[in-house]
Amino acid sequence: MRTQEFDSDSFAELITAELVRIRPHLGAAELSPDASLTQDLGLDSLDLEQLFAFIKSNVADLDLTPWFLSAARRGSDSLASLARFVAAASAQPRAA
């Protein structure tokens, strides 16, 4: 598992590439930063698990639960909000 620091734009690109791998039929227009992972892109629980596993393989010790619970309740589970969350979390110092 590797840990690196990401800015939200670079991580959004990684997430977008992974979403295309998970769901090859998704087009560039559908993968806008404001696209909801569940409502607009139609990701189900297995798709989300694959996406979250990919994220965790890039950012060690990242708990996505707080983001998902908050974003899902507000209906804002967008690519951009996920990228911002991961970028902020990856910038936090890790305990040794």
Buried (B, 14 or more C-beta within 10 A) or exposed (E): EEEEEBEBEEBBEBBBEBBBEBBEEBEEEEBEBEBBBBEBBEBEEEBBEBBBEBBBEBBEEBEBEEBBEEBEEEEBBBBBBBBBBBBEBBEEEEEE
